[in-house]
């Protein structure tokens, strides 16, 4: 019983962690993109 439970839990946990990693990567990409836009806007504003 315990082995079957572990086999079922591992793929779900792995998929869950992969989903979290994807979300973190997307958030980092979006924040980086926003930061680039802010920097370019500041450069234009300073000129």
C-alpha distance matrix in Angstrom:
0.0 3.8 5.5 5.3 6.3 8.8 10.1 10.8 12.4 14.5 16.8 17.3 18.3 20.4 22.1 22.8 24.4 26.4 27.6 28.8 30.6 32.3 33.4 34.8 36.6 38.1 39.2 40.8 42.5 43.9 45.1 46.7 48.4 49.7 50.9 52.9 54.4 55.5 57.0 59.0 60.1 61.3 63.2 64.9 65.7 67.2 69.4
3.8 0.0 3.8 5.5 5.1 6.2 8.7 10.0 10.4 12.2 15.1 15.7 16.0 18.2 20.3 20.7 21.9 24.2 25.6 26.4 28.1 30.1 31.2 32.3 34.2 35.9 36.9 38.2 40.2 41.6 42.6 44.2 46.1 47.3 48.4 50.4 52.1 53.0 54.4 56.5 57.7 58.8 60.6 62.5 63.3 64.6 66.9
5.5 3.8 0.0 3.8 5.4 5.1 6.2 8.7 9.8 10.7 13.3 14.7 15.2 16.7 18.9 20.0 21.0 22.8 24.6 25.7 27.0 28.9 30.4 31.5 33.0 34.9 36.2 37.3 39.1 40.8 41.9 43.2 45.1 46.6 47.6 49.4 51.2 52.3 53.6 55.5 57.0 58.1 59.8 61.6 62.6 63.9 66.1
5.3 5.5 3.8 0.0 3.8 5.5 5.1 6.3 8.6 10.2 11.9 13.1 14.5 16.0 17.6 18.8 20.5 22.0 23.4 24.9 26.4 27.9 29.4 30.9 32.4 33.9 35.4 36.8 38.3 39.8 41.3 42.7 44.2 45.8 47.1 48.8 50.4 51.6 53.1 54.9 56.2 57.5 59.2 60.9 61.9 63.4 65.5
6.3 5.1 5.4 3.8 0.0 3.8 5.5 5.2 6.1 8.7 10.9 11.1 12.1 14.4 16.0 16.5 18.3 20.3 21.4 22.5 24.4 26.1 27.1 28.6 30.4 31.8 33.0 34.6 36.3 37.6 38.9 40.5 42.1 43.4 44.7 46.6 48.2 49.2 50.8 52.7 53.9 55.1 57.0 58.7 59.5 61.0 63.2
8.8 6.2 5.1 5.5 3.8 0.0 3.8 5.4 5.0 6.0 9.1 10.1 10.2 12.0 14.3 15.0 16.1 18.1 19.8 20.7 22.1 24.1 25.5 26.5 28.2 30.0 31.2 32.4 34.2 35.8 37.0 38.4 40.2 41.6 42.7 44.5 46.3 47.3 48.7 50.7 52.0 53.2 54.9 56.7 57.6 59.0 61.2
10.1 8.7 6.2 5.1 5.5 3.8 0.0 3.8 5.6 5.6 7.2 9.2 10.3 11.2 13.1 14.7 16.0 17.2 19.0 20.6 21.8 23.3 25.1 26.4 27.7 29.4 31.0 32.2 33.6 35.3 36.8 38.0 39.6 41.3 42.5 44.1 45.8 47.2 48.5 50.2 51.7 53.0 54.6 56.3 57.4 58.9 60.8
10.8 10.0 8.7 6.3 5.2 5.4 3.8 0.0 3.8 5.8 6.4 6.9 9.0 10.7 11.6 12.9 15.0 16.2 17.3 19.1 20.8 22.0 23.4 25.1 26.6 27.9 29.4 31.0 32.4 33.8 35.4 36.9 38.3 39.8 41.3 42.9 44.4 45.7 47.3 49.0 50.2 51.7 53.4 54.9 56.0 57.6 59.6
12.4 10.4 9.8 8.6 6.1 5.0 5.6 3.8 0.0 3.8 5.8 5.3 6.0 8.6 10.1 10.4 12.2 14.2 15.3 16.5 18.3 20.0 21.1 22.5 24.3 25.8 26.9 28.5 30.2 31.5 32.8 34.4 36.0 37.4 38.7 40.5 42.1 43.2 44.7 46.6 47.8 49.1 50.9 52.6 53.5 55.0 57.1
14.5 12.2 10.7 10.2 8.7 6.0 5.6 5.8 3.8 0.0 3.8 5.5 5.1 6.0 8.5 9.7 10.5 12.1 14.1 15.3 16.4 18.2 19.9 21.0 22.4 24.2 25.6 26.8 28.4 30.1 31.4 32.7 34.4 36.0 37.1 38.8 40.6 41.8 43.1 44.9 46.4 47.6 49.2 51.0 52.1 53.4 55.5
16.8 15.1 13.3 11.9 10.9 9.1 7.2 6.4 5.8 3.8 0.0 3.8 5.5 5.0 6.0 8.4 9.8 10.3 12.1 14.1 15.1 16.2 18.2 19.8 20.8 22.3 24.2 25.5 26.6 28.3 30.0 31.2 32.6 34.4 35.8 37.2 38.8 40.3 41.7 43.3 44.8 46.2 47.7 49.3 50.6 52.1 54.0
17.3 15.7 14.7 13.1 11.1 10.1 9.2 6.9 5.3 5.5 3.8 0.0 3.8 5.4 5.1 6.1 8.6 9.8 10.4 12.3 14.2 15.2 16.5 18.4 19.9 21.0 22.5 24.3 25.6 26.9 28.5 30.1 31.4 32.8 34.4 36.1 37.5 38.8 40.5 42.1 43.3 44.8 46.6 48.0 49.1 50.7 52.7
18.3 16.0 15.2 14.5 12.1 10.2 10.3 9.0 6.0 5.1 5.5 3.8 0.0 3.8 5.5 4.9 6.2 8.6 9.8 10.6 12.3 14.2 15.3 16.5 18.3 20.0 21.0 22.5 24.3 25.7 26.9 28.4 30.1 31.5 32.7 34.6 36.2 37.3 38.7 40.7 41.9 43.1 44.9 46.6 47.6 49.0 51.2
20.4 18.2 16.7 16.0 14.4 12.0 11.2 10.7 8.6 6.0 5.0 5.4 3.8 0.0 3.8 5.4 5.2 6.2 8.6 9.9 10.5 12.3 14.2 15.3 16.4 18.4 19.9 21.0 22.4 24.3 25.7 26.8 28.4 30.2 31.3 32.8 34.7 36.0 37.2 39.0 40.5 41.8 43.3 45.1 46.3 47.6 49.6
22.1 20.3 18.9 17.6 16.0 14.3 13.1 11.6 10.1 8.5 6.0 5.1 5.5 3.8 0.0 3.8 5.5 5.0 6.1 8.6 9.8 10.4 12.3 14.2 15.2 16.4 18.3 19.8 20.9 22.4 24.2 25.5 26.7 28.5 30.0 31.4 32.9 34.5 36.0 37.5 38.9 40.4 42.0 43.5 44.7 46.3 48.2
22.8 20.7 20.0 18.8 16.5 15.0 14.7 12.9 10.4 9.7 8.4 6.1 4.9 5.4 3.8 0.0 3.8 5.5 5.1 6.3 8.7 9.9 10.6 12.4 14.3 15.4 16.6 18.4 20.0 21.1 22.5 24.3 25.7 27.0 28.5 30.3 31.7 32.9 34.6 36.3 37.5 38.9 40.7 42.2 43.2 44.8 46.9
24.4 21.9 21.0 20.5 18.3 16.1 16.0 15.0 12.2 10.5 9.8 8.6 6.2 5.2 5.5 3.8 0.0 3.8 5.4 5.0 6.2 8.6 9.8 10.5 12.3 14.2 15.2 16.4 18.2 19.9 20.9 22.3 24.2 25.6 26.7 28.5 30.3 31.3 32.7 34.6 36.0 37.1 38.8 40.6 41.6 43.0 45.1
26.4 24.2 22.8 22.0 20.3 18.1 17.2 16.2 14.2 12.1 10.3 9.8 8.6 6.2 5.0 5.5 3.8 0.0 3.8 5.4 5.0 6.2 8.6 9.8 10.5 12.3 14.2 15.2 16.4 18.3 19.9 20.9 22.4 24.3 25.5 26.9 28.6 30.1 31.4 33.0 34.6 36.0 37.4 39.1 40.4 41.8 43.7
27.6 25.6 24.6 23.4 21.4 19.8 19.0 17.3 15.3 14.1 12.1 10.4 9.8 8.6 6.1 5.1 5.4 3.8 0.0 3.8 5.4 5.1 6.2 8.7 9.9 10.6 12.3 14.2 15.3 16.5 18.3 19.8 21.0 22.5 24.2 25.7 27.1 28.5 30.2 31.7 32.9 34.5 36.2 37.6 38.7 40.4 42.4
28.8 26.4 25.7 24.9 22.5 20.7 20.6 19.1 16.5 15.3 14.1 12.3 10.6 9.9 8.6 6.3 5.0 5.4 3.8 0.0 3.8 5.4 5.1 6.2 8.6 9.9 10.5 12.2 14.1 15.3 16.4 18.1 19.8 20.9 22.2 24.2 25.7 26.7 28.3 30.3 31.4 32.6 34.5 36.2 37.0 38.5 40.7
30.6 28.1 27.0 26.4 24.4 22.1 21.8 20.8 18.3 16.4 15.1 14.2 12.3 10.5 9.8 8.7 6.2 5.0 5.4 3.8 0.0 3.8 5.4 5.1 6.1 8.6 9.8 10.5 12.2 14.2 15.3 16.3 18.2 19.9 20.8 22.4 24.3 25.6 26.7 28.6 30.1 31.3 32.8 34.7 35.8 37.1 39.1
32.3 30.1 28.9 27.9 26.1 24.1 23.3 22.0 20.0 18.2 16.2 15.2 14.2 12.3 10.4 9.9 8.6 6.2 5.1 5.4 3.8 0.0 3.8 5.5 5.1 6.1 8.6 9.9 10.5 12.2 14.2 15.2 16.3 18.3 19.8 21.0 22.6 24.2 25.6 27.0 28.5 30.2 31.6 33.1 34.4 36.0 37.8
33.4 31.2 30.4 29.4 27.1 25.5 25.1 23.4 21.1 19.9 18.2 16.5 15.3 14.2 12.3 10.6 9.8 8.6 6.2 5.1 5.4 3.8 0.0 3.8 5.4 5.1 6.1 8.6 9.8 10.5 12.2 14.1 15.2 16.4 18.1 19.9 21.1 22.4 24.2 25.8 26.9 28.4 30.2 31.6 32.6 34.3 36.3
34.8 32.3 31.5 30.9 28.6 26.5 26.4 25.1 22.5 21.0 19.8 18.4 16.5 15.3 14.2 12.4 10.5 9.8 8.7 6.2 5.1 5.5 3.8 0.0 3.8 5.5 5.1 6.1 8.5 9.8 10.5 12.0 14.0 15.2 16.2 18.2 19.9 20.8 22.3 24.3 25.5 26.7 28.4 30.2 31.1 32.5 34.7
36.6 34.2 33.0 32.4 30.4 28.2 27.7 26.6 24.3 22.4 20.8 19.9 18.3 16.4 15.2 14.3 12.3 10.5 9.9 8.6 6.1 5.1 5.4 3.8 0.0 3.8 5.5 5.1 6.1 8.6 9.9 10.4 12.1 14.2 15.2 16.4 18.4 19.9 20.9 22.6 24.3 25.6 27.0 28.7 30.0 31.4 33.2
38.1 35.9 34.9 33.9 31.8 30.0 29.4 27.9 25.8 24.2 22.3 21.0 20.0 18.4 16.4 15.4 14.2 12.3 10.6 9.9 8.6 6.1 5.1 5.5 3.8 0.0 3.8 5.5 5.0 6.1 8.6 9.8 10.4 12.2 14.1 15.3 16.5 18.3 19.9 21.2 22.5 24.2 25.8 27.1 28.4 30.1 31.9
39.2 36.9 36.2 35.4 33.0 31.2 31.0 29.4 26.9 25.6 24.2 22.5 21.0 19.9 18.3 16.6 15.2 14.2 12.3 10.5 9.8 8.6 6.1 5.1 5.5 3.8 0.0 3.8 5.4 5.1 6.0 8.4 9.8 10.5 12.0 14.1 15.3 16.3 18.2 20.0 20.9 22.3 24.3 25.7 26.6 28.3 30.4
40.8 38.2 37.3 36.8 34.6 32.4 32.2 31.0 28.5 26.8 25.5 24.3 22.5 21.0 19.8 18.4 16.4 15.2 14.2 12.2 10.5 9.9 8.6 6.1 5.1 5.5 3.8 0.0 3.8 5.5 5.2 6.0 8.5 9.9 10.4 12.2 14.3 15.2 16.3 18.3 19.9 20.9 22.5 24.4 25.4 26.7 28.7
42.5 40.2 39.1 38.3 36.3 34.2 33.6 32.4 30.2 28.4 26.6 25.6 24.3 22.4 20.9 20.0 18.2 16.4 15.3 14.1 12.2 10.5 9.8 8.5 6.1 5.0 5.4 3.8 0.0 3.8 5.6 5.1 6.1 8.6 9.8 10.6 12.4 14.3 15.3 16.6 18.4 20.0 21.2 22.7 24.2 25.7 27.4
43.9 41.6 40.8 39.8 37.6 35.8 35.3 33.8 31.5 30.1 28.3 26.9 25.7 24.3 22.4 21.1 19.9 18.3 16.5 15.3 14.2 12.2 10.5 9.8 8.6 6.1 5.1 5.5 3.8 0.0 3.8 5.4 5.0 6.1 8.5 9.9 10.6 12.3 14.2 15.4 16.5 18.3 20.0 21.2 22.3 24.2 26.0
45.1 42.6 41.9 41.3 38.9 37.0 36.8 35.4 32.8 31.4 30.0 28.5 26.9 25.7 24.2 22.5 20.9 19.9 18.3 16.4 15.3 14.2 12.2 10.5 9.9 8.6 6.0 5.2 5.6 3.8 0.0 3.8 5.4 5.1 6.0 8.6 9.9 10.4 12.2 14.2 15.2 16.3 18.3 20.0 20.7 22.2 24.4
46.7 44.2 43.2 42.7 40.5 38.4 38.0 36.9 34.4 32.7 31.2 30.1 28.4 26.8 25.5 24.3 22.3 20.9 19.8 18.1 16.3 15.2 14.1 12.0 10.4 9.8 8.4 6.0 5.1 5.4 3.8 0.0 3.8 5.5 5.0 6.2 8.7 9.8 10.5 12.4 14.2 15.3 16.6 18.5 19.8 21.0 22.8
48.4 46.1 45.1 44.2 42.1 40.2 39.6 38.3 36.0 34.4 32.6 31.4 30.1 28.4 26.7 25.7 24.2 22.4 21.0 19.8 18.2 16.3 15.2 14.0 12.1 10.4 9.8 8.5 6.1 5.0 5.4 3.8 0.0 3.8 5.4 5.2 6.4 8.7 10.0 10.8 12.4 14.4 15.5 16.8 18.4 20.1 21.5
49.7 47.3 46.6 45.8 43.4 41.6 41.3 39.8 37.4 36.0 34.4 32.8 31.5 30.2 28.5 27.0 25.6 24.3 22.5 20.9 19.9 18.3 16.4 15.2 14.2 12.2 10.5 9.9 8.6 6.1 5.1 5.5 3.8 0.0 3.8 5.4 5.1 6.2 8.6 9.9 10.5 12.3 14.3 15.4 16.3 18.2 20.1
50.9 48.4 47.6 47.1 44.7 42.7 42.5 41.3 38.7 37.1 35.8 34.4 32.7 31.3 30.0 28.5 26.7 25.5 24.2 22.2 20.8 19.8 18.1 16.2 15.2 14.1 12.0 10.4 9.8 8.5 6.0 5.0 5.4 3.8 0.0 3.8 5.4 5.1 6.2 8.7 9.8 10.5 12.3 14.3 15.1 16.3 18.5
52.9 50.4 49.4 48.8 46.6 44.5 44.1 42.9 40.5 38.8 37.2 36.1 34.6 32.8 31.4 30.3 28.5 26.9 25.7 24.2 22.4 21.0 19.9 18.2 16.4 15.3 14.1 12.2 10.6 9.9 8.6 6.2 5.2 5.4 3.8 0.0 3.8 5.5 5.1 6.2 8.6 9.9 10.6 12.4 14.1 15.3 16.8
54.4 52.1 51.2 50.4 48.2 46.3 45.8 44.4 42.1 40.6 38.8 37.5 36.2 34.7 32.9 31.7 30.3 28.6 27.1 25.7 24.3 22.6 21.1 19.9 18.4 16.5 15.3 14.3 12.4 10.6 9.9 8.7 6.4 5.1 5.4 3.8 0.0 3.8 5.5 5.2 6.1 8.6 9.9 10.6 12.1 14.2 15.5
55.5 53.0 52.3 51.6 49.2 47.3 47.2 45.7 43.2 41.8 40.3 38.8 37.3 36.0 34.5 32.9 31.3 30.1 28.5 26.7 25.6 24.2 22.4 20.8 19.9 18.3 16.3 15.2 14.3 12.3 10.4 9.8 8.7 6.2 5.1 5.5 3.8 0.0 3.8 5.5 5.1 6.1 8.6 9.9 10.3 12.1 14.3
57.0 54.4 53.6 53.1 50.8 48.7 48.5 47.3 44.7 43.1 41.7 40.5 38.7 37.2 36.0 34.6 32.7 31.4 30.2 28.3 26.7 25.6 24.2 22.3 20.9 19.9 18.2 16.3 15.3 14.2 12.2 10.5 10.0 8.6 6.2 5.1 5.5 3.8 0.0 3.8 5.4 5.1 6.2 8.7 9.8 10.5 12.5
59.0 56.5 55.5 54.9 52.7 50.7 50.2 49.0 46.6 44.9 43.3 42.1 40.7 39.0 37.5 36.3 34.6 33.0 31.7 30.3 28.6 27.0 25.8 24.3 22.6 21.2 20.0 18.3 16.6 15.4 14.2 12.4 10.8 9.9 8.7 6.2 5.2 5.5 3.8 0.0 3.8 5.4 5.1 6.2 8.5 9.9 10.8
60.1 57.7 57.0 56.2 53.9 52.0 51.7 50.2 47.8 46.4 44.8 43.3 41.9 40.5 38.9 37.5 36.0 34.6 32.9 31.4 30.1 28.5 26.9 25.5 24.3 22.5 20.9 19.9 18.4 16.5 15.2 14.2 12.4 10.5 9.8 8.6 6.1 5.1 5.4 3.8 0.0 3.8 5.5 5.2 6.0 8.6 10.0
61.3 58.8 58.1 57.5 55.1 53.2 53.0 51.7 49.1 47.6 46.2 44.8 43.1 41.8 40.4 38.9 37.1 36.0 34.5 32.6 31.3 30.2 28.4 26.7 25.6 24.2 22.3 20.9 20.0 18.3 16.3 15.3 14.4 12.3 10.5 9.9 8.6 6.1 5.1 5.4 3.8 0.0 3.8 5.4 4.9 6.0 8.6
63.2 60.6 59.8 59.2 57.0 54.9 54.6 53.4 50.9 49.2 47.7 46.6 44.9 43.3 42.0 40.7 38.8 37.4 36.2 34.5 32.8 31.6 30.2 28.4 27.0 25.8 24.3 22.5 21.2 20.0 18.3 16.6 15.5 14.3 12.3 10.6 9.9 8.6 6.2 5.1 5.5 3.8 0.0 3.8 5.4 5.1 6.3
64.9 62.5 61.6 60.9 58.7 56.7 56.3 54.9 52.6 51.0 49.3 48.0 46.6 45.1 43.5 42.2 40.6 39.1 37.6 36.2 34.7 33.1 31.6 30.2 28.7 27.1 25.7 24.4 22.7 21.2 20.0 18.5 16.8 15.4 14.3 12.4 10.6 9.9 8.7 6.2 5.2 5.4 3.8 0.0 3.8 5.5 5.2
65.7 63.3 62.6 61.9 59.5 57.6 57.4 56.0 53.5 52.1 50.6 49.1 47.6 46.3 44.7 43.2 41.6 40.4 38.7 37.0 35.8 34.4 32.6 31.1 30.0 28.4 26.6 25.4 24.2 22.3 20.7 19.8 18.4 16.3 15.1 14.1 12.1 10.3 9.8 8.5 6.0 4.9 5.4 3.8 0.0 3.8 5.4
67.2 64.6 63.9 63.4 61.0 59.0 58.9 57.6 55.0 53.4 52.1 50.7 49.0 47.6 46.3 44.8 43.0 41.8 40.4 38.5 37.1 36.0 34.3 32.5 31.4 30.1 28.3 26.7 25.7 24.2 22.2 21.0 20.1 18.2 16.3 15.3 14.2 12.1 10.5 9.9 8.6 6.0 5.1 5.5 3.8 0.0 3.8
69.4 66.9 66.1 65.5 63.2 61.2 60.8 59.6 57.1 55.5 54.0 52.7 51.2 49.6 48.2 46.9 45.1 43.7 42.4 40.7 39.1 37.8 36.3 34.7 33.2 31.9 30.4 28.7 27.4 26.0 24.4 22.8 21.5 20.1 18.5 16.8 15.5 14.3 12.5 10.8 10.0 8.6 6.3 5.2 5.4 3.8 0.0
